[in-house]
Amino acid sequence: MPALPQLSGRETVRAFESLGWQVIRQRGSHIILIKDGSFVTLSVPDHKEIAKGTLRSLIRSAGLTVTEFLDTLQK
């Protein structure tokens, strides 16, 4: 399994936005994203560094593989 890079909350949100997710609100230090046709909401912490386990959980909740997410970051 490929290693995840160290990302901030804002960088993570930008990556998910390029995959079709939209920011609907921010409550405190968490940014909430939704996607049309998906029942899942993603809650991304707006921190300087997101824990790798949290990032992996967000990727899994979005229905992606780590490789697909990393390919998005490369673009």
C-alpha positions as CSV (number, residue, x, y, z in Angstrom):
1,M,0.0,0.0,0.0
2,P,1.5,3.4,-1.0
3,A,2.4,5.8,1.8
4,L,0.2,8.8,2.4
5,P,1.8,12.3,2.3
6,Q,1.5,14.7,5.2
7,L,-1.4,17.1,4.1
8,S,-3.1,20.0,5.8
9,G,-6.9,20.2,6.0
10,R,-7.1,22.8,3.2
11,E,-4.9,20.7,0.9
12,T,-7.1,17.7,1.6
13,V,-10.3,19.7,0.8
14,R,-8.7,20.9,-2.5
15,A,-8.0,17.3,-3.5
16,F,-11.6,16.2,-2.8
17,E,-13.0,19.2,-4.6
18,S,-11.1,18.1,-7.7
19,L,-12.9,14.8,-7.4
20,G,-16.3,16.4,-7.4
21,W,-16.9,17.0,-3.7
22,Q,-18.3,20.4,-2.6
23,V,-17.8,22.4,0.6
24,I,-21.2,23.1,2.1
25,R,-20.2,24.6,5.4
26,Q,-17.5,24.9,8.0
27,R,-18.4,24.5,11.7
28,G,-15.5,25.3,14.0
29,S,-12.4,23.5,12.8
30,H,-14.2,21.0,10.5
31,I,-15.0,21.5,6.9
32,I,-18.0,19.5,5.7
33,L,-18.1,18.2,2.1
34,I,-20.9,16.5,0.1
35,K,-21.1,15.0,-3.4
36,D,-24.1,14.7,-5.6
37,G,-25.4,11.1,-5.8
38,S,-23.6,10.1,-2.6
39,F,-25.2,9.7,0.9
40,V,-21.8,10.2,2.6
41,T,-20.6,13.5,4.0
42,L,-16.9,14.1,4.7
43,S,-15.8,16.0,7.8
44,V,-12.3,17.2,7.2
45,P,-10.5,18.8,10.1
46,D,-9.0,22.2,9.3
47,H,-5.6,21.5,10.9
48,K,-2.1,22.1,9.8
49,E,-1.5,18.4,9.6
50,I,-4.1,15.7,9.3
51,A,-3.3,12.4,11.0
52,K,-2.6,9.6,8.4
53,G,-5.3,7.4,9.9
54,T,-7.9,10.2,9.6
55,L,-6.9,10.8,6.0
56,R,-7.1,7.1,5.2
57,S,-10.6,7.0,6.8
58,L,-11.7,10.0,4.7
59,I,-10.4,8.3,1.5
60,R,-12.2,5.1,2.4
61,S,-15.5,6.9,3.2
62,A,-15.3,8.7,-0.2
63,G,-15.2,5.3,-1.9
64,L,-11.7,5.7,-3.2
65,T,-8.5,3.8,-3.0
66,V,-5.3,5.4,-1.7
67,T,-3.8,5.1,-5.2
68,E,-6.7,6.9,-6.7
69,F,-6.4,9.7,-4.2
70,L,-2.6,10.0,-4.7
71,D,-3.2,10.2,-8.5
72,T,-5.5,13.2,-7.8
73,L,-2.7,14.9,-5.8
74,Q,-0.3,14.4,-8.7
75,K,-2.5,16.4,-11.1
